[in-house]
Amino acid sequence: MLITLGILIILLGIVTLVAKPIFKTSKLLQWFNPKRSLQIIGVGILMSVVTGTFFYAEPGTAYAVQYPWGGQKAVFRQGIHTKMWGRLIPIQFELPIKYVIPNSEGDLGEQSEYANVDAAKYWAFSDAVKARIATSVVISINTDDQTQFLSVADRNKTEKNLIRSRIIPNIDQSIKNTCKLMDAQDYISGQASDFDRYFKDQLENGMYVLEEYSAMENKEIIGDSTTVRTVVNKETKQKRFRIKIKNGQPIREEGNSLKAYGLTVVQAVVTEIDWETTFDKRLQLQKEEVAQTQLEKQQAEREFYRAQKEKARGEAEKAAERARLEKEQIQKTIAAETEAKVAEFNLVKEKKQFEVEKYKAQSKKVAADAEAYQNAKLVNAGLTPQERAEWDYKTSVGVARELKELRLPEIFIEGSDGKSNDNNLLESLIGADLAKQMMSNPKK
């Protein structure tokens, strides 16, 4: 721009310098004189020289400088650089390219001067469902290899031509191939990530070579080395495509890759899809069916958890009742064991008491036997018949009184050792006691 202006100024100075002597009476040329004409020519030359010799490189932009004598160089740093009246081909480091779905008024939204924005196109999936696919792609140029950059700039001339003739056709072909690999139903059923992966892989490494296969064939595995995807035929009359594989790797079209131009795909994603009306209606019906299924599933789960809750409550009540019964059982067991222990202790106590009373009775019997023997000896020694009769009477009266007052043990066990013919223990005790009393009161 400034170079052209400088050339025009130079031409103006030359014209005024030459025309002044010819048209001396012209009022238009009266202001110009040879000195001023030479000054105008000097300004034009200075402007042309300065603007043709130097240029300012903007940040984030690479420049290919092509000199008039045939040389060229690449400039990747911002600032002032020399161009020596050469031609500049500026190309951004990163080229944003977007397909946008227009609104109802046909507007593509807010645009950026650094982005290339176009309206999204309609593409047909494998099941013939059409949709407008909005994509966002960012392409990066190679700033490390000057030779390759200069070659790309020389072959494409301008950044816009590079985008229109190289990048956009690759984007369209990638979308087209990827749409052939899946149904629209597959896309909305969870294969959207596969779509993005196939899309970016083809942009960066080259287009897949697709082959049509028959519906009667077995399931085929397609995909790259990192992901496996199985395509299943759903309609016998529908054409199905798959990636042609050789040695486990996809076969790609030769010479159709952005990588050959030193371009790298930084981003390649599908941002939005506008399905055709018929498919939208089918999707709406599917959504309603799915919503109804989810509702019934939630109700079934609610009933299941309610049953689980009741079951848990019953188990809790059962556990509480079991604990109560076990507690009662333990209490009764402890009480019975205590009672048995007390009874056992009482039995031992009674046995000991009985042994004590038994030994006391034996002691009294021995003493009574001794006194009875002594009394019998006295009686046999000199009692008269009258004294014997009185003795018998008193003895019988004393026996009756003693029997009335006599206190015997509550428990008595009779036994013999088989070696003695002693009289009954009771008779012996009574006789001994009476004999003792008679000896203590002989006058009676």
C-alpha positions in Angstrom: 0.0 0.0 0.0 2.7 2.5 1.0 4.9 1.4 -1.9 2.1 2.2 -4.3 1.4 5.5 -2.7 5.1 6.3 -2.9 5.2 5.4 -6.6 2.2 7.7 -7.3 3.9 10.5 -5.5 7.0 10.1 -7.6 5.0 10.1 -10.8 3.2 13.2 -9.6 6.5 15.0 -9.0 7.8 14.0 -12.5 4.6 15.1 -14.2 4.7 18.5 -12.6 8.4 18.9 -13.4 7.8 18.1 -17.1 4.5 19.9 -17.6 5.5 23.2 -15.9 7.6 24.5 -18.9 4.9 23.3 -21.4 1.9 24.8 -19.7 3.3 28.1 -18.3 -0.1 29.8 -18.2 -1.9 27.0 -16.4 -3.2 28.2 -13.0 -3.1 24.6 -11.7 0.7 24.4 -12.3 1.5 27.8 -10.9 2.1 26.5 -7.4 4.6 23.9 -8.6 8.1 24.9 -9.5 11.1 22.7 -10.2 12.2 22.8 -6.6 8.9 21.6 -5.3 8.6 19.0 -7.9 11.9 17.6 -7.0 10.9 17.6 -3.3 7.7 15.6 -4.2 9.8 13.1 -6.1 12.2 12.8 -3.1 9.3 12.1 -0.7 7.9 9.5 -3.0 11.3 7.9 -3.4 11.8 7.9 0.4 8.4 6.4 1.0 8.9 3.7 -1.6 12.3 2.9 -0.3 11.4 2.7 3.4 8.1 0.7 2.9 9.7 -1.5 0.2 12.8 -2.3 2.3 11.2 -3.0 5.7 8.0 -4.6 7.1 6.6 -5.3 10.5 5.9 -8.9 11.4 2.9 -9.3 13.7 3.0 -11.8 16.6 1.6 -15.3 15.9 2.2 -15.0 12.2 4.8 -16.5 9.9 6.0 -14.7 6.8 7.4 -16.1 3.5 9.5 -13.2 1.9 10.0 -13.7 -1.9 12.6 -11.3 -3.3 12.4 -9.9 -6.9 15.7 -11.6 -7.8 14.3 -15.1 -7.0 15.5 -15.7 -3.4 13.2 -16.2 -0.4 13.3 -16.5 3.4 11.0 -17.3 6.3 10.3 -15.0 9.2 8.8 -16.5 12.4 9.6 -13.7 14.9 7.7 -10.5 15.4 9.2 -7.1 14.8 10.8 -5.1 11.9 12.5 -7.2 9.2 13.8 -6.4 5.7 12.0 -7.5 2.6 13.8 -5.5 -0.1 10.7 -4.9 -2.2 9.9 -8.6 -2.0 6.5 -10.2 -1.8 5.1 -11.2 1.6 2.9 -14.3 2.3 1.7 -14.2 5.9 0.3 -17.4 7.4 -0.9 -17.7 11.1 0.8 -20.2 13.3 -2.6 -21.7 14.0 -5.5 -21.7 11.6 -9.0 -21.9 13.2 -11.6 -23.3 10.8 -15.2 -23.7 11.9 -18.4 -25.1 10.5 -21.4 -23.4 12.2 -25.1 -24.2 12.1 -26.9 -21.0 11.2 -29.7 -19.7 13.4 -33.3 -19.2 12.1 -32.2 -15.9 10.5 -29.3 -17.5 8.7 -26.7 -15.7 10.9 -23.5 -17.5 11.8 -23.0 -15.7 15.0 -20.1 -13.5 16.1 -17.1 -13.8 13.8 -13.4 -13.3 14.4 -11.0 -11.8 11.9 -8.5 -14.6 12.5 -10.9 -17.5 12.1 -12.4 -19.0 8.9 -16.1 -19.6 9.5 -18.5 -21.3 7.1 -22.1 -22.6 7.4 -22.3 -26.3 8.3 -23.2 -28.7 5.5 -25.6 -31.7 5.3 -23.9 -35.1 5.5 -25.6 -38.6 5.1 -24.8 -41.3 7.7 -24.7 -45.0 6.7 -28.5 -45.4 7.4 -29.2 -42.5 5.0 -30.1 -40.1 7.8 -28.9 -36.6 7.0 -27.6 -34.0 9.4 -25.8 -30.7 9.5 -22.5 -31.3 11.4 -20.8 -28.3 13.1 -17.1 -28.8 13.6 -14.3 -26.9 15.2 -10.8 -27.6 13.7 -7.5 -25.9 14.5 -4.5 -26.5 12.2 -1.0 -25.7 13.2 1.8 -24.9 10.6 5.3 -26.2 10.9 7.6 -23.4 12.2 10.6 -25.6 12.8 11.3 -26.5 9.1 11.8 -23.3 7.0 12.2 -25.2 3.8 8.8 -27.0 4.2 7.1 -23.8 5.2 8.4 -21.9 2.2 7.3 -24.7 -0.1 3.8 -24.6 1.3 3.7 -20.8 1.0 5.0 -20.9 -2.5 2.5 -23.5 -3.7 -0.5 -22.0 -2.1 0.4 -18.2 -2.5 -2.0 -17.1 0.3 -3.3 -18.2 3.6 -6.9 -18.1 2.3 -6.0 -20.3 -0.7 -4.2 -22.8 1.7 -7.4 -23.1 3.8 -9.8 -23.3 0.8 -7.8 -25.6 -1.5 -6.1 -27.9 1.0 -7.6 -27.9 4.5 -11.3 -27.6 3.9 -11.4 -30.4 1.3 -9.7 -32.6 3.7 -12.1 -31.7 6.5 -15.1 -32.5 4.2 -13.7 -35.8 3.1 -13.0 -36.8 6.7 -16.6 -36.0 7.7 -17.9 -37.9 4.7 -15.9 -41.0 5.3 -16.6 -41.0 9.0 -20.4 -40.7 8.4 -20.2 -43.8 6.2 -18.7 -45.9 9.1 -21.7 -45.6 11.4 -25.5 -45.1 11.6 -27.1 -42.0 13.0 -28.5 -44.3 15.7 -25.0 -45.5 16.5 -23.8 -42.0 16.9 -26.4 -41.0 19.5 -26.0 -44.4 21.2 -22.5 -43.8 22.4 -20.2 -43.7 19.4 -19.8 -39.9 19.2 -16.3 -40.3 20.6 -15.4 -42.8 17.8 -16.7 -40.2 15.3 -14.3 -37.6 16.7 -11.4 -40.0 16.7 -11.9 -41.2 13.1 -12.4 -37.6 12.0 -9.1 -36.4 13.6 -7.1 -39.4 12.5 -8.1 -39.0 8.9 -7.3 -35.3 8.9 -3.9 -35.8 10.3 -2.8 -39.1 8.7 -4.8 -39.4 5.5 -8.2 -40.6 4.4 -9.3 -44.2 5.0 -9.9 -46.4 2.0 -13.4 -47.8 2.5 -14.9 -51.0 1.2 -18.4 -52.1 0.9 -19.3 -55.5 2.4 -22.3 -57.8 2.2 -24.9 -58.0 4.9 -24.6 -61.8 5.0 -20.9 -61.6 6.1 -19.9 -62.2 9.7 -19.2 -59.3 12.0 -16.0 -57.5 11.1 -13.7 -55.6 13.4 -12.6 -52.2 12.2 -10.6 -49.4 13.8 -7.1 -48.5 14.5 -4.6 -50.1 16.8 -6.0 -48.4 19.9 -9.8 -48.9 19.5 -11.9 -51.8 18.3 -15.4 -51.2 16.9 -17.8 -53.8 15.7 -20.2 -52.9 12.9 -23.3 -55.0 12.7 -25.6 -55.1 9.7 -29.1 -54.0 10.7 -30.9 -53.8 7.3 -30.4 -56.2 4.5 -30.8 -53.6 1.8 -28.6 -51.0 3.5 -25.1 -50.4 2.2 -22.4 -50.9 4.8 -18.8 -49.7 4.7 -15.8 -50.6 6.7 -12.1 -49.6 6.7 -9.9 -51.6 4.5 -7.2 -53.2 6.7 -3.8 -54.5 5.7 -1.3 -56.0 8.2 -3.5 -54.7 11.0 -3.4 -51.1 9.9 -5.9 -49.0 7.9 -5.1 -48.5 4.2 -5.1 -44.7 3.4 -5.3 -42.7 0.3 -1.9 -41.6 -1.0 -1.1 -37.9 -1.3 -4.2 -36.8 0.6 -2.9 -35.8 4.0 -2.3 -32.5 5.8 0.8 -34.0 7.3 2.4 -33.9 3.8 2.2 -30.1 4.0 3.7 -29.9 7.5 0.3 -29.2 9.0 -0.7 -30.7 12.4 -4.2 -31.1 13.6 -4.4 -29.5 17.1 -8.1 -29.9 17.5 -10.9 -31.7 15.5 -14.2 -32.2 17.2 -17.9 -32.2 16.4 -19.5 -29.3 18.4 -23.1 -29.8 17.3 -25.4 -31.9 15.0 -28.6 -30.7 13.5 -30.6 -33.8 12.5 -33.2 -33.8 9.8 -36.8 -33.4 10.9 -37.8 -37.0 10.4 -35.0 -38.3 12.5 -35.7 -35.7 15.2 -39.3 -37.1 15.5 -37.9 -40.6 15.8 -35.5 -39.4 18.4 -38.3 -37.8 20.3 -40.3 -41.0 20.3 -37.2 -42.9 21.5 -36.6 -40.4 24.3 -40.2 -40.7 25.4 -39.8 -44.5 25.4 -36.6 -44.4 27.2 -38.1 -42.0 29.8 -41.0 -44.4 30.3 -38.6 -47.3 30.7 -36.6 -45.4 33.2 -39.7 -44.5 35.1 -40.8 -48.1 35.3 -37.3 -49.1 36.2 -37.3 -46.6 39.1 -40.7 -47.9 40.2 -39.5 -51.4 40.2 -36.4 -50.4 42.1 -38.6 -48.6 44.6 -40.7 -51.7 45.1 -37.5 -53.8 45.4 -36.0 -51.5 48.1 -39.4 -51.3 49.9 -39.4 -55.1 50.0 -35.8 -55.1 51.2 -36.8 -52.6 53.9 -39.6 -54.7 55.1 -37.3 -57.8 55.1 -34.7 -55.9 57.0 -37.3 -54.7 59.5 -38.5 -58.3 60.0 -35.0 -59.5 60.5 -34.5 -56.7 63.1 -37.6 -57.7 64.9 -36.6 -61.3 64.7 -33.2 -60.5 66.1 -34.8 -58.5 68.9 -37.2 -61.3 69.9 -34.3 -63.8 69.7 -32.3 -61.6 72.0 -35.2 -61.3 74.4 -35.8 -65.0 74.5 -32.1 -65.7 74.9 -32.0 -63.3 77.8 -34.9 -65.0 79.5 -33.4 -68.4 78.9 -30.1 -67.2 80.4 -32.0 -65.8 83.4 -33.9 -69.0 84.0 -30.8 -71.1 83.5 -28.9 -69.0 86.0 -31.8 -69.2 88.5 -32.1 -73.0 88.1 -28.3 -73.3 88.5 -28.5 -71.1 91.6 -31.4 -73.2 93.0 -29.5 -76.4 92.3 -26.4 -75.0 94.0 -28.5 -74.0 97.0 -30.2 -77.4 97.2 -26.8 -79.1 96.9 -25.5 -76.9 99.7 -28.5 -77.6 101.9 -28.1 -81.3 101.3 -24.5 -81.1 102.3 -25.6 -79.1 105.4 -28.3 -81.6 106.3 -25.8 -84.5 105.9 -23.3 -82.8 108.2 -26.1 -82.0 110.7 -27.3 -85.6 110.6 -23.8 -86.9 111.2 -23.5 -84.5 114.2 -26.8 -85.7 115.7 -25.9 -89.3 114.9 -22.6 -89.0 116.9 -24.4 -87.3 119.7 -27.0 -90.1 119.9 -24.2 -92.7 119.8 -22.5 -90.9 122.7 -25.7 -90.8 124.7 -26.3 -94.5 124.0 -22.9 -95.5 125.2 -23.4 -93.4 128.4 -26.9 -94.8 128.9 -25.7 -98.4 128.4 -23.1 -97.9 131.0 -25.6 -96.5 133.5 -28.2 -99.2 132.7 -25.6 -101.9 133.3 -24.7 -100.4 136.6 -28.3 -100.1 137.6 -29.1 -103.6 136.6 -26.3 -104.8 138.7 -27.6 -102.9 141.7 -31.1 -104.2 141.2 -30.0 -107.8 140.9 -27.9 -107.3 144.0 -30.6 -106.8 146.6 -34.1 -105.4 145.6 -37.1 -107.0 147.3 -40.2 -107.9 145.3 -42.0 -104.9 146.6 -39.1 -102.6 145.6 -38.9 -104.3 142.2 -42.7 -103.6 141.6 -42.2 -100.0 142.7 -39.2 -99.7 140.5 -41.1 -101.1 137.5 -44.0 -98.6 138.2 -41.8 -95.6 138.4 -39.8 -96.7 135.5 -43.0 -97.0 133.3 -44.2 -93.6 134.6 -40.8 -92.0 133.9 -40.6 -93.6 130.5 -44.0 -92.1 129.6 -42.9 -88.6 130.8 -39.6 -88.8 129.0 -41.3 -89.9 125.8 -43.4 -86.9 126.1 -40.6 -84.5 126.6 -38.0 -86.3 124.4 -36.8 -84.4 121.3 -35.4 -86.6 118.6 -33.6 -85.6 115.4 -35.8 -84.8 112.5 -33.8 -87.0 110.2 -32.7 -90.5 111.2 -31.2 -93.2 109.2 -31.2 -96.7 110.6 -28.5 -99.2 109.7 -26.3 -101.9 111.2 -22.8 -103.2 110.5 -23.9 -106.9 110.7 -21.5 -107.6 113.6 -23.7 -106.5 116.6 -27.1 -107.6 118.0 -27.8 -104.4 119.9 -31.4 -103.4 120.8 -33.3 -100.7 119.0 -31.6 -97.4 119.3 -34.8 -95.7 120.5 -35.3 -98.3 123.3 -31.8 -98.0 124.4 -32.0 -94.2 124.6 -35.2 -94.3 126.5 -33.9 -97.0 128.9 -30.7 -95.2 129.5 -32.4 -91.9 130.3 -34.9 -93.6 132.7 -32.1 -95.5 134.4 -30.2 -92.3 134.8 -33.2 -90.6 136.5 -33.8 -93.5 138.8 -30.3 -93.5 139.9 -30.4 -89.8 140.6 -33.7 -90.2 142.7 -33.5 -93.6 144.5 -36.0 -92.6 147.1 -38.8 -92.3 144.7 
